[in-house]
Amino acid sequence: MTHGESDLFSSLVTTMGHEARIIRHAGLAYTQARGQAGFAVVQEALSKYYAWRVSGAIARSKGGLVSIVESWGTAELLAVNPQGWGELEVTDSGLRLRITSSPELRHYEGHDALPFAAVHYGALARELAKAAGFGDAVTVALDGPTLCVTIGAIGEPENVARPGVPLEGDAGLRLLAATTENRGSLMVFLGREAENAFGSDGEEMYREAMRGFGAERGAAMRLSHLSSGLALDLVNMIELYDSGGNTNVWQYRDDGILTIHEWSQDCTFCPFVGPWHDLDGLRYGRIYDHEFHYSQFKAYRRDIEVRWGELQSRGDATCEFRFSIPQEAGA
């Protein structure tokens, strides 16, 4: 996209909020369709997602809980200390995590879904504890607006590590990129678990979650732009797009067309595509591409025409965005 250089912090906050938003919309869509059984599917999908994430951290680590957490690679743990979102303390005998103000926690709180934060982080903590040999020695609780997680017993304070990655330079960019990639793998686990549980109904539940995710974002941009005195056109939609990591993570060809009526540009790297391939989940990426983009852009302005040439979720080399507004509609 034709953005200026993205600020790493604002990009990270945005992409973490979007991960929570996808999980929340899965919760809304799955429970609307199947009630408690739908809620159980979201829990199982998160458990499998985090089991996969933990296995990757263990493979990168030197063994022991401290090294596993230091090898986590993404921001829901490794940005807590540097960004002052709470406190993460770890020894090889236990972990203590207090989150007061992370983007995910703020997202759930802002949508009257704060208890869902415990479901989200509870899946992470249980899978981490299980894989690190702590069994069921896990507690996850909300103390007002603060999320508290413990694994095992942390032990003597002089042995405590406080892992974190500062959001600066190459290390900060790697943290942002890895955190953004999470969304691609999360989609596969949410889609596959729903389909495994409910067949074609489960696929429709996943589609509805992706539609809700897109429509909410498009409607929010529409309201923000109109409140700022901006026209609803493709220049403003793309230049003020609400995506974390834009020019730092996604890669586009320099050539392209952006006018109030047309956005035509080729994406050569999307961070979601690698996880889609790794998890044999390209079809869930294809569903996401269609349902999310149609819903988002049409929630922003209903006469935007959403088209692609190539699409990486179909196995193509690029995503050829060919979006337009009929000129007779005006700006």
N, C-alpha and C positions, 0 to 999 in steps of 0.2 A: 504494500500500500504506500501511498505517497505521503508518509508521515515524516516529521522531523525526528531527530534522535530521541528515543524514548528514555525517560528517567527510570532507572532500574527499580527504585523503590515504588513508584506509582504503578509500574508494570507488575511488580510482584504482588502488591496489594490487590490489584485488579484480577490477576489470574488466580490467586487463592480464593478470592470471593466468588469467582466463577465456578471453581470446583465445588464449593459449598452449595452454590445455586443449583448445579446439576443434581447433586445428591438430594437437595430439598425437593426439586421438581420430580425426581424419581419417587420420592416418598409421597408426594401429592398425587401423582398419576397412578401409582401402583395401589395405594390404599383407596383411592376413589373407585378403582375397578374391582378390587378384591378384599378390601378391608384388612383384617388382621393377617390374612394369608399374604396379601401384597406387602405389608410391612415386614413380614418374615423374609420375603424375597429380597428386599432392600438390605436387611441385616446380613443375609447370607452372601449377597453380592459384595458387600463391604468387607466381610470376613475373607472371602477369596481374593479380593483385590489386595488387601493388606498382607495376606499370607504370601502372595506373589512379590509384593514390595519387600517384605522382610527377607525372603530368600535371596533377593538381589543384594540387599545390604550385607547379609551374612557372607555371600560370595566375595564381596569387596573387602570384608573386614579381616582382622587378624585373630578373631575369636574373642569371646568375652563381651559382656553387655556394653561396656564403654566403647569398645571398638566398633560394635555393630551400630550403635547410635551415631558415632562419629562418621560412619560410612553410609548413613541414611541417604544423603545426597540431595534432599529437598527441604523446603522451607517450613513445613508444618512443625518440624522439630528444630531444624538448624538455624532458623531465623528468630526463634523466641528470645534467646538471650541477647544477641546483638541489637535487635530492634526494640527491646524493652517491652515485649508483649506479655511478659510473665517471667517465669524462671524454670529452667530445666537443669536438674542435677542428677548425675549418674555415677554409680560405682558398679563394680562387677557383681555386687550382691543386691543391687536394686536401683530403682529410678523414681524420681519425684518430679512431676510436671505440674506447674500452676500456670494457667493461661487466663489473662485478664482482658486482653484487648487485641487478639489476633484478627486478621480480616475474616476468617471463617467464623469465629465466635461472634464478631460484630454482625456478620450477615445473618446468622440464625437469630440473634437477638432482635435485629431490625425487622425481621419478618415473623415475630411472635412464635418462634420455633426453637427457643434456646435449649429445651430438653433434647432436641435432635442432635445438638453438639456432643452430648454424652454418648449417643448411639454411634456417631461418626468416630470420635476418638476412642470410644470403647472397643470398637473393632480393631483399630490400630494397636491399642495396648494389649488386648488379649492375644492377638497373633504374634506380637513381639515377645510377650512373656512365654507363650507356648514354645516358640522356636528357640528361645534362649535358655530353656530348661527350668522356667519358673512355674510351670503348670497353671493353676488357677489363682496364684497369689497376686491378684490384680484388684484394685478398687478404682472406680470411676464415679465421680460425684460432682454435682454443682453446689457451690457455696454462694448463694445469690447469683451474681453474674460471672463468677469465677469458676472455671473448670479445673478440677483437681484430679490427677491421675497418679497412682502409685503402683509400682511393681516390686515385689520382694521387700527387703529392708535395706535402706541406703547405707547404713553402717557409719563408720567414723567420719566426721566432717573433713579431716585433713586429707582423706583419700578421694574426695568428691571432685569429679570433672564437670565442667560446665560447657559442653560443646556448643559450637556455633560457627557460622560462616558470615563474616562481614559482607555487606552488600556493596562491594566495590571491586573494580578491576575485573580480571578474568575469572576469579573465584566467584564473585557476585553474579557475573553473567552465566557461569555454569549452573549456579544455584537456580537462577531464573529459568534457564532453558529446561533443566531437569524437572522443576516444579510444573512448568507448562506441559511437558510431555505426559505428566500424570493424567491429565484430562483425557488423553487418547485411550490409555489403558482402562481408566474408570468406565468409559462408555462401553467397552467390550464386556466387562464384568456385569454391569447393570443390564445390558441388552441380553446377553447370553443366559443369565440366571432367570430373567423373566420368561424368555422363550422356552427354556428347559422346563420351567414349572407349569406354564400355561399355554404352550404351543403358539398358534397364531394370535390368540388373545394377548399373550405375553409380548409378542412383537408389537402389537398395537399399543400396549401400555408403554413400551419403550419409545415408540414414535410420539406418543402424547407427551411424554416427559421432555423429549427434545423440542417439540413444538412449544411447550410452556417456557422452556429455557430461552428459546429464541424470541418469542413474543414479548416476554417481560423485558428483555434487554432492548428490543426495538422500540417498545412503547416508552421506556424510560428516556431513551435518546430523543424521541419525538418531543416529549414534554420539556426536556432540558433545552433543546434547540429553540423551540417556540418561546419558552420563557426568557431566553437570551436574545430574542429578536432576530433569530436566524431563519432563513427559508429552509423548507424541507426539500432538499435536493441532494444529488449524489456527491457533489463536492463537499458539502457539510457532513453528509453521512460517512464518507470515507476519511476525510481529513480529521474528523473528530470522533472516529470510531472507538468503541469502548473495550478494546482488546488489550490485555496485558501482554507485553513483550513484542509489540508490533515489529519495528525495524530491527530489534535486537535478536529476535528468534525466528519469525517467519522471514522468508527471503523471496523477493520478487525481481523479475527482470526490470531493468531501468526503463525500458520503453513501455509505453502504455498510453491510454487515453483517459483523462478524467475531466469531464465537463459537468455542468449541472444536469445534463440529460444522459450521460454515458460514463460508465466505468468499465474499461476493457484492459485487463492486465493479467499476466501469467505468474502464478505462484510456483516457484521452483523448489521450495522446501517448506513443508508443513510439519511441525513437531509431533503431530498426532499419528502420522503415517507409519513411523517405525514401530510404535507399540501395536498398531493395528496388524501389521505384518507379523510381529513377534508372537502375538496371541491368536493368529489365524482368525482375526476378527474384522477383516476388511468390510464385510457386508454391514456390520454395525456402524462403521465409519461412513459407509455410503448412505445409510438411513439418516445418520446425523447430518451429513452434508445437505441433503435435500430438505429434511424437516426443519432443521435449525435455520438455514439461510432463508428459505421461503418465509417462515414465520417471522423472523427478525426483520427482514427488509420490508415485508408487507405491513408489519405492525408500525414501522416507521412511516411508510407512505404506501398506501394500498395499491397504487398503480405502477409501482416498480416491477419491471419484468426481470425475473431471475432465471438466467441461463448460463450454461457452461459449454465449452468445447470439450477439451480433455478434463478429466477429473481423477486425482490420484487415488481416491477411494474406489475407483473402477479399475485400478491397476495401471493408469496412464502415468506418463512422466511428469506432468504438470497439472495444475488446476487453472484452466483458462476461464477466468471470470468475465462474463459478457452480460453485465447488468445494465438496464436502461429504463428511462422514463419516456413515454411517448411525447414527442415534441409538441403535439397539439394540446397536450395537457398543461403546458406552461410550466413555470418553475414553482 
